[in-house]
Amino acid sequence: MPFCPECGAPSNIGDPYCGECGAPQDNPINPSVASAGPARTGVMSMTGSGNTPSGIQLAPGTLLVDRYKIVKRIGGGGMGSVYLAEDLNLASRSVAVKEMIEMFADESARSKAIEDFKREAELLAKLDHPSIPTIYQYFFDTNRGRYYLVMKYIDGGDLANRQRATGGKVDELTVTKWGIDACDVLDYIHTQVPPIIYRDLKPANLMIDGRTNRVMLVDFGIARFVAPTQKGVTAIGTMGYAPPELFAGNVEARSDIYSLGATMFHLMTGHDPQDNPLLIFDFNKNPKPRQLEPEISEEMEEMIIRSVEHKPENRFASAKAFGQALQDHLRYLQEGRRYELNPQMFETVQTPGLVVNMPTNSCVNCGRELANDDVFCAFCGSRQPAKRTTAKLIVLGTNEMSAQFAISPEGESLIGRMDPNRGIRPEVDLSKYDPAARVSRRHAKIIVQGSQFFIEDLGSANGTFINGSMKLAQGKPHILVSGDELKLGETSLKFVVS
């Protein structure tokens, strides 16, 4: 019997993908190699083509606890199977029956798997959301020596299968709608007390409810109640979709945002993050989404790049903020025109010789529009600074205490190099920190409107970059968030709001 080279789960000869983890099965490995690698315990998907070892699957017609009649096997992996069954007590309604089979080499592995399975049942029982399958029953069958979890049957297939059915790519409009549903359910679990972090978001774990067409989040086997930014968490996830901090034992809500961004990247570009898991989102070395699929809009590309930022603090502040950005994007996709910045939080302001879009009053963290007297953002929960917001640019790569520039709280601040002969005297003069003269004399400017800051490239020779990946287009203001890192020529700065 072949085993998955990624997770070690048994699979059928000829299966293109693993039913346990979704990894490609081009080169199945033998059992001796599989047993030597790390295995995930207690995690099974409702979808997939992997099989449990022969002779232990439930046959069609099998009756569990005199109530659930097995119809057929619909998924599973090395730890057991998921079956479609009929609930004979409730008009033979369709249910999904998830089974855990005890096949472990030692007692510790067995205890871990049982703990994970029980925790999933307890977790689902506490949650009530339209994108989370309802749990009906959890029980231990003494006759078979197996644990079972009975839940709502989702009949629309998973996103991995949907993607394969469309030739390997899914259109942006569809993915935007899926992303909105995913953000909604992530926001729900992230705002539980304590927060729940899913940790294994990927196309195979997102299904479509055939009746409502809503995205459903399935397989909570490795989800955890955790404190915000908790450390010491076991690094379980799927390579390529799991964020860097997870492998250092750190986890937080923005870890799931990374995985959702990776999922959307895969669905739209057709490039699986598992094929190059450590480097694919280093866009200084690898193609950006639009280079892989030109049909993707610039706005969607920017959202994906932000969601998979290496540092959590550079991603969307919350699933709610990500979802709101996708909702704004959806409205404009449906109207057939693009946008550069969210029009709901901007108004046109005339300046001499220039028309720019400026915010009325926006959150300094997620950028959403706020009421004038809001102390906290209603969208991401961030505390808002006093009306007299101050900010500064700190030059990176130097120990000089003076290597920072205060940004004027009103109007504009020019960033560039001093040239008295031409009458150029920038408020942020980088001459001292730019020996190679890669910063243009009039390189960029920071625009302040209320409590919000923008940066605009002024047609510089070597470009203005945000957070190492996004190059600003000339003459188009870009919103700044505290902590953003800027690169002008070869000079790096950090933007800080205080």
N, C-alpha and C positions, 0 to 999 in steps of 0.2 A: 504493500500500500504506500503511495507517495505521501509526503508530508510537505506542508507549506514552508518554503525557505525563510519566510519572514517571521512567523509566529509558532511554527511547529505543529499546527493543527492538521489532522488527517484530511485528505481530499481524494476525489476520484481521479483516475487517470483521464487526461483530456480536459479537465476543468480549466478554463482560462483564468479564473480568479478564485482566491481562497474564500470560502464561506465564512471564515472566522474574522479575518482582518481585511479582506478585499485586495490583498496583494496579488500581482500577476503571477501565474504559475508556469512560466515558460521553462523553468529549470527546477522541477521538484527534487527534493533531497530525500535520502533514505532515512529510515527510522533512527539509526544510530546517530546520525548527524543532528536530526531534529531533537532528539532527547538531550543533546548536549547544550542546546541553546536555551535562552530564556523563554519561558512560556507564560502567557497571560492566563490567569485563572478566574473562573467565575464570570466570564464575559461572553455573551452569545448574542448574535444579531438575529433579528426577525427575517433577515434576507440572506441570500448567498447560496452557493452551490456545494459547499463542503459537506461531507458526510461524517457522521459518527461511525465508529468501528462497526463492522457488520455483525448482525446478530443481536444488537441491543436496541434497535429502533422499534418504536411502537407500530404495530401493524394497523392498517385501516380497520375500523370497527372495534378497536380496543376501548373498553369502558373504564374510566378513571373515577373512583369514589362514587360509582353508580350515578354519575351525572354527565361527565364529559366524554362524548363519543368521538374518537379520533377519525378524522377524514383523510388527512394526508400530511406528510412532512413538508414544511415550506421553507425551512432554513435551519441554521445552527452551525456548530463547529465542533472542536475537539472535546468540549466539556458536555455536550448534549445536543438536543434538537429543539426546534420550535415547530409546533404542529397547528394546523387548522383543525378545529374541533367544533362539535355542536353541543350547546348547552341544553340538555334534555329537560331541565327544570324550567326553562324560559323559552318555550316555543321553538326549540332547536336553533336559537340564534347562533351566529358564528362567533367564535372566540379564538384567541391565540393562546396556546398552552406551551409555556416554556419549561423545559425539563433540564435538570442538572443530574448528570450521571457521575457517581463517585468512582473515578479511575485515577488514583493517585499513588505515587511511589512512597510517600511518607505521610505521617499524621499531620505535620504542620501544613503541608499543601492542601490536605483535605479540609482542615479547619479553616484555612484561608478562603477556600472556594465556597464553603458553606456560609461563612461570614459575609462574603460579598453577595451571595445569592439572597440571603435573608435581608441584608441591608437594602438591596434593590427593591425588595417587596415593601419594606417599611418606608422607604423613601417615596415610592410611587403612591403609597396609601395616604401620605400627607399632602400630596400635591393635587391641585385642581386647576387645570388649564386646558383650553381646547386643543393645544398642540402636544399634550402629554397623554398617552394612552391610559384609560381608566383601568385600575386593577380591580378584579372581582374576587379573587381568592388566592391564598397561599397555603400549601399543605405538604405534608410528608406522607408518601404512600408506603406503608409498612410492608406491603406484599412485594413491592418492587425495590424497596430501599432507595427511593429517589425523591428528590424535592421538585415541586411543581409550582409554577406561578401562572395564574389565569388572568388574562387581560383583554382589552378591546382588540379586535382583529382589524388591522389596517390593510386594506385591499388594493391600494394604488401603486405598490412597488416603491423601491427606494430611488434616490436621485442618481445613484451609480447606474442602475438599470435604465433609467430614463435617458441618461447621457449616452449610453451605448446604443439605445434605440434611435437616437437622432444623429448617429454617425460620429459620435465622440465630442460634439460641441453642442451647447445649449445657448439659445439667443439671449441677449442682454435683458430684454423686457421680462422674460420668464424668470431668469435668475434674480432680477431685482425683486420680483414678487416673492420668490422663495426666500430671499434674504430678509425681507421685511417680516415674514412669519417667523423665521429663525431668530431674529433679533427680539421679537416680542416674547417668545418663550424663554430665551436666554435672560432677558431683563426680569422675567418673573422668577426664575430660579436664583438669579444673582441677588435679588432683593429679599429673599427669605432671611430669617434670623435663626441661626447664622446663615450666611450665603451658601448656596450650592454651586459648585464648579463642576461642569460636565466632564471636561478633560479629554474627550475623544470624539470631537465633532469632525465629521467627514461625510462624503456623499452617501456611503452605505448606512449611516446611522440617521439619516433624514428620509422619511417616507412621505408619501402623498396619500391623504385620506380620499378614497375614490368618491365619497359622497359630498364632501365639502370642498375638495380640491385644496385643502389646507396642508401645509407642511407639518409633519409630526416628528417629534424628537423621541427616538426609541433607544433602548439598551442603556439603562442607567447603572450597569454593573460596576463601573469604576468611578461614578460620580461621587463626590465627597462634600459633606458639610465642612467648611473650613472658615477660619478667620481671614479677614482681608489680608492679602499678601503673606499668607502663611508659608513658613519655611519647613523643611524636613518632610515634605510630602513625597511619597513614592512616585518615581517618574514612570507613569504608565500612560501610554497614548500611542498614536500611530505616527511613525517617522514621516516627516514631510508636512504633516498637519499640526504636530505638536510644537508649541513655541519654545524658543531657546531656554527660557527660565524654568520650564517644567523639568528639564534634564539636570538642572542644578538643585532640584528639590523645592523650588518656589512655585507657588500657584496663586492666581487671583482671577477676578472676573475678566480682565483684559486678556487672559490666556485663551479663553473661549473666543474672544473677538479675533485673535490671530487665526485660530482654526477655521472660523467662519470665512475669513478673508481668503485663506488657502483653499477652502472648498469652492468658493465663488471663482477664484482664479482657475482652478482645475475645470470647472463646468464650462466656462466661457472660452478658455484657450485650448482645451483638450490636452494640456500638459500636466501630467500627474506629478504632484510635489514629491511623491515617494521615489520617483526616478532619480532625483537629485536633492535629497532631503536636507542637506546641510548648507547648500549654496543657492538654491533656486530663487530665493527672495533677496539675494544680494544683487540689487539692480545696477550696481556699478560694474558687475562682472557678467551678469546674465540679462537676457532680453526682458523688457518691460511687457506688460500685457498687450499693449497695442502693437508691439513689434511681432508678437506671436499671432494676434488676431486683430487686424486693422479695423474690423467692424466695431470693436469696443470703443465707446466714447471716451473722450479725455476725462470727463467728470468721473466716470466709473473707474478708469485707470487710477485716478488720484485717490479714490476711496479704497481701492484694493491695496495700493501701495501703503497708505496710511494704516490700514488694518493689520498689515503684516510687518510693521516696523519691528526692528530687533529689540528695542527697549519698550517695555509696556507703557511707559509714560508718554511715548510719542504716538501711540495708537488712539483710536477713539476713546473718549473718557469712559464710555459705558455702552452697553448694548442698546440702550434707549437712544443715545446720541447717534449711534451708527444707524439704527432703524429710522430715525427721523431724517437723516441725510438720504437714505434710500427712498423714503416716502416722497421727499421733495423731488428726487431724481425721477421717480416713477411718474409723477404728474407731468413733468416736462417731456418724458419719453412718449407718453400717451398723446401729448399735444403736438408731437412731431418736431420739437425744436430743443436746442441744447441751452445750457446755462453754464456760467463760470462760477458764480457764487450764489448762495441761496437768496432768492429775491425777497423772501418773507422777512429777512432781517436787514434789508438794505433799502436805501432810498437814494435817488439821484441828487447829487450836490454839485453846484457849479463852482469851479475855481478858475482863475484867469487862464484862458486858453486850453482848458482841460475839463472833461466831464468824467467823473469817477463815481463809482457806486460806494456809498458809505453806510455803515450800520446806524440804526437809530439808537439802540441800547442793547448790547448783546453780552452773553456769557463769555467770560475771558477764557473758559476752559473748553466748552464744546461749540461756542459760536451761535447758539440759538437765541432768538429774540426774547427779551425779558421786559417785565413791567419796570417803570422807573424806580419804584420803591422796593423791588425784590432784593433781599439780602442773600438768599440762596437761589441757585438755578433750579427751576422746576423740572428740568430735563435730565441733568446729570448730578444734581445735588451739590455742586461746588459752591463754596462761599464766595460771594462777589466782593471785590475790593471797594474801598471807599470811592466816592465820586471823583476825588482828586487822585487818580491813579498815576503812579510814577513807574518808570521803567528804565532799564539800562542795558547796554551792550557790553559784554565782557569778552575781551580778547583771549582766546584759548591758546595754550602752548607757551605761556610766559608766566613767570612768577612775580612780575611787577604788580604792586598794589594799584598803581595808577593806570593799569591797562583796562580801563573801563570808562564808558561814556554814558552820561545821563541823557535820556531822551526828553526833549521838551514836551511837557504835557499838553501843549497846544500846537496846532499847525503841523509843520513838516520839519524833519531833520535830514539833511543831506549826508550821505555816506560816500566817501571818496578819498582823494589825495589833494593836499594843499597845492595851489598854483597861483601865487600872488600876481604874477604877470598877466594872468587871464582873469583875475578877479574871482577865483574859485576858492572859497574858504568854507569847507564842509564842517558841519557841527560834529560829525564823527570823522576825524582826520586819521586815516590809517597809514599815513606815510611812514611813520616810525616802525610799523609792524609789517611793512610790505617792501622789503629791500629789492625784490625782483620787479617791482612796479607792475604787478599783475592786476592790481585794483585800478579801475578807471578813475579819472579825476572826478567825474560825476557818475558814480557807479550805480547807486540806488538811493532811495529815500524811504524814510519811515513816516507814515501819515497817521496822525492821531485824531480820532473823532469820538468825543465822549470818553468812555473807558475802554475803547477798542483801538487796537494798533494794527496797521497794515504795512507791508513792505512792497515796494514797486521797483523793478529793475528799469534803469533809464537808458537801456541800449548799451550796456557795458560790453567790453571786448571779450571778457572771459566768463561772463555769466554770473548769476546769483542762484545758489542752490539752498534748498531747505531740507534739513535733516538727512543730508547725504544722498538723497535720491531724486528729488524733484527740482528741475530747473525752471525758474520763473520765465514766463513769456514777457517780452518787453511791453511796458505800458499797462500791465494788468495787475492791479493791487491784489495781494494775497494776505489773508488773515494771519496774524501772528498769535501764537499761544505761548505763555510763559514756559520756558524750557526748550523752545525751538533752537536748533543749532543752524547757523547760517555759514555759508562759505562763499566768499567773494574773492575770485582769483585763487590765491593760495592761502588766504587769511581766513581763519575760522573764528566765529564769535558765537556767544550764547546770549539769547534774548531772555531777560528776566523781568517779570512784573513784581513790584513790591508794594 
